[in-house]
Amino acid sequence: MLNTPLCELLGIRTPIIQAGMSVFTSPRLAAEVSNAGGLGSLGAWQRSPEQLRRDLEELQHATDRPVAVNHVVPTLDPSGFDVTLTHAPAVVSFALDDAGDLMERVHEVGSLVMQQVTTVREAEAAAEHGADIIIAQGHEAGGYAGEVATLALVPQVVDAVSPVPVVAAGGIADGRGLAAALMLGAVGANVGTRFLASTEAPIGERWKQAILDAPSDVWVQLDFWNHVVPSPGREGYGTRLRALRTEFTDRWRELADQALADPNVVLAELDDAEDSGRLEELLVVGGQSAGLIDRLLPAADIVRTMAAEAEALLALAPRVIV
């Protein structure tokens, strides 16, 4: 059984965290992960305070295990943050900029702070400001990510912020990735794309099928997107969105200057696609770990399978040394 310091700190059985991917998380998804022994997360970004309150109440009825609520710092909604603090989840996680003084407010209600970073410098600042856990997210990740790859980033962050526990993210979708993260000095893995390809993920079937079908090299970072939606990508940590290559993304990658000059043209195209039910033909977000994923699974099975694979691999490690 995998039992790392993350498990001890959070009171979970398995060192796997389901990433707090905005409205592409749900109470059902988070509860299934937590009930299976991991840490489920509910994303607050793009969720109204009223919806967040309803979803947190639903989540509390669905599991008595620890859960996390994720907030995106550059676009943090004060009312939504108040809702989170009222519910005082086990963990409040922050992404895309340093949470600073917000960490103190989280600690006041008895919750732990988890800060996602993309560089060593950001990790050092998070530790200085009181983060209890730091997620080192590498370039391979879906959503908004930075420039440094997971393999290089994680051990540097571990060295820089010790004894603050570090969780690895980016490119991890199976037990091999979890085992590798632990060998880099991390205490667990934060997993996004693999949980998008779960039966409980609240996204469309076209999106899920794209994750199953598309190889790693067609999931690319979109420079033009920060012109269209300046926050949160361009603010804070200066990250970029990673998504599947489509005719839409290829075209606007070539026309990035036009997107900068008039982002409303891009937004209008997206609005039209959403109105006609074609949005997932244009824009599908995911990480390079999609190349490792070939079937949909229940979220609980993902947790159990990933943990079992990692445990089996780590048990074999002594045989590598002659």
N, C-alpha and C positions, 0 to 999 in steps of 0.2 A: 504494500500500500504506500502510495506517495504521500509523505507527510513533511512538508517544508515549513519554514518559519511563517510563510504566508497563511498556511492552514491554521497555525497556532494563533496568529494575530487576529484573523478574521473569524475563527470558529467554523471553518469550512473543512470538508473532507478531502477535496481535490484542488490542486493549485491551478485552476483554470477559471479565468474571468471572461464572461461574455461582454464584449465591448458595448459601450453606451451609444449606439449609432442613431441618435436623433429619433425621429418618429418611425424609423425602421426597426425599432424595438417595440415590445408590447408587454403588458403584465403577464400574459400567458407564456411568452418566450422566457422572460426573466425568471418566472416562477419555476418553469421546468428545469432551467439550468441550476438554480439554487436547490431545488428539491433533489437533484441528482448529485449534489455535493459540491458544485462549483459556486461561483458568485455571479448571479444574474444581475443585469443592469438595465435600467430604464433611462432612455435619453430624454432630457428636458428640452433640448433645442428644437424649435419650431412647434412646440406643444404649448398651447395656451395654459395659463395658470389653472383655469377651471378644468381643462382636460387632464392636466398633470395631477390635480387633486383627486379626480375620479379614478385615474389609473393607479395612483399610489394606494388608494383605498382598496381597489380590486386586487392589487398585488399583495397587500397585507392579508387579504382573505385567502389568497391562493397559496401562500407559503409562510411558515414561521421561521424560515432560515434567513441568514443575512442576505441583504440585497444592496445594490449601489444605485445612486441616481447621478447621472452625468450632466454637467453644465458646460457650455461653451463660453469661455470668459469674454471674448470681444463683443458678443451679442447677448450677454446675460440679462435676463428679464428679472428685475428686482422682485416683482410679485411672485414669479415662479420660484425664485430662490427662497423666498419666505415660506412658500408652500412646502418645499423640500425640508427646510429646517423644522417646520412644525411637525413633520412626520419623523424626523430624526432617523433616517436609515442608517444601517451599520456603516456605510461608506458614502461619502459625497466625492465624486471624481470631477476633475477639471481638465479641459483640453484647450489647446490653441493659443494660450497665453498664460502667464503666471497668475495664480489666483491671489497672491499677496495677502492683504488683510482679510479677505474672505475666509481664509483658512481658520482664523481665530473664531469667527462666527460659527463655523462648523464644529470646532472643538467645544465651544460653549454649550452646544446641545448634546454633546456626548458621542458624536460621530467621528469617524476617522477620515482623513483627507488623503485622496489619491490624485497625484498630479501627473498628467501625461506630458512628456517632453520629446524633443527631437535632436537635441544637442547636449553636450556635456555642460556647457555654460548654463543652459536652461535648467538642467538637473541640479546644479549647484545652487542656483537661486531658489529653486523649489525647496530644497533641503534646508536652506537658511531660513526660509519663511515658515517652516514647520510642517512640511508634508510628511505624513506617516508612511506612505508608499509612493514610489515613483515608477511610472510606466515609461520605459525607454522604447519609443516607437520608431522603427526603421523605415527606410525609403520604400520598401516593398509594399507597405500597408495600403489598404484601400482608404477611401475618404481623403482626408487632408494629411499629407505626410511631408517630411523634409528631404534632405539630400543624403544623409548618412545611412548606409545599410545596417540592418539589424546585427549582423555578425560583427561588425566593427563597433557599433554604437553601444551595445549592451555591456560588454566587459569594461569599456571606458567609464560608463556611468556607474557601474558597480564599484569600481575603484575610487571614483570621485566622491561618492556620497556615503560610503560605508560609515556607520552600520545601518543606514536607512535601507530597507529592503527594496529591491528593484524587480519589476515585472517586465518581461520581454514582450514586444509586439511587432508585427510586421512579418508577413511570410510564413506564419505558423498556422497549420491547418490539420496536423495529425500528431501522433505520439512521437514521431521522429523530431518534429520541431520543438515539442515540449521538452523532450530529453536534451536536445541541443541547448535550449535556453537554460536549463538547469546547469549544464556543464559550463556555460559562460558565466555562471555566478548568479543568475536570476533565481528568484524564488517561485516563479510561476509564469504563466503566459496569459496575455490579453488577446482574445481571438475575436475577429470580426467577420470576415468573409465566410468562414466555415459555418457560422451561425446564420448568416443570410441564406445559406443553402440548407435550411432546416424546414421541417414541415410547419413549424409554428411561426416562422418569420413573417411579418405582415407586409410582404412585398409581392409583386405580381409574378405569375408563373413564367412570363418571358424573361424577367430578370433572373429568377432562379435557374432557368434553363441555360441562360448565357454563362452563368458561373460554372455549370456542369460541362459546357461544350467548349468554351473559349480557352486557348492556351495562355500561359503567363505573359507572352510577349505582346499580346494585343490589349493589355490593360496598361494604359499610359497616363502620365500626368498631363493635365490640361492647363497650360499657361494662360490661355485666354479666359478661363473661368474666373480668375481673380479680377479681370476687367468687368465681367458681367455681374458678379456678386462679390464686391470687394471685401465684405465681411462674411465669414471669419478668415478666409484664406490670406488676404493681403495684409491684414492687421495682425497683431500679436506675433506669432512665430514665423510668419511669412511662408506658410505651407501652401501646397497645391493639391487640388483634387485629382484623384486617380479614377479613371473610368474606362469602360470598354470602348475600343475604337469603333466608330460608326461613321456613316456618311456625314452626319451632322458634326461630330467631333473633328473628323479630318478636315472638313471644309472650314470650320472656324479656327482650327489651329493654323491654317494657311492665312486666314483673314483676321488674325489677332488685332492688327492695327485698327481695323474697322470696328471690331468689338469694343475696343478701348474708346474710339471716337463716339460710338452710339450703341451702348449696351442694350438699349431698349429693342433694337432689331432682333437680337438674340432672344431676349426674354419673350418677345411677341411670338416668335417661332415656337418656343417651348410651351407658351400658353395655348397656342392653337393645337399643338400635339396633345396636350393634356386634355383639352376639351373634347378631342376626337378619340381619346383612349389610345393614343400612339406614343405617349411619352417615353415608354421603355424601348421604343425603336430608336430614339434619339440619344438618351442619356441613361446609362446603367453604371452605377458606382460599384467598385470592387477592387480587391488587391491581387497581387501577383500570385498569391497562394491559390487562386482559382484553378491554376493548372494542376493542383494536387487533388481536386475535388471532382468526383465523377458520379455521385449519387446523393439524393436528398435523404436525410435521416432525421428522426426526432431529435430534438435538442438534448434530451437526456442520454440518448445513445451516443451522441457526439462526445459528451463529457466522459462517459464510461469507457468508450472505445479509445479515445485519446489517452486517458490515464493508464489504461491497461497496456497499450502499446508502449508508452514511455517507460512504464515499470519493467516490462519485459526486456526492452533494449538496455536499460540501465543495469539490469541483472546480468546481462551478457558482457558488460564492459570489461570486467577483469580478464576475459579470455583474449582481449585485444593485446594485452601486455604479455610478452613472452619472457 
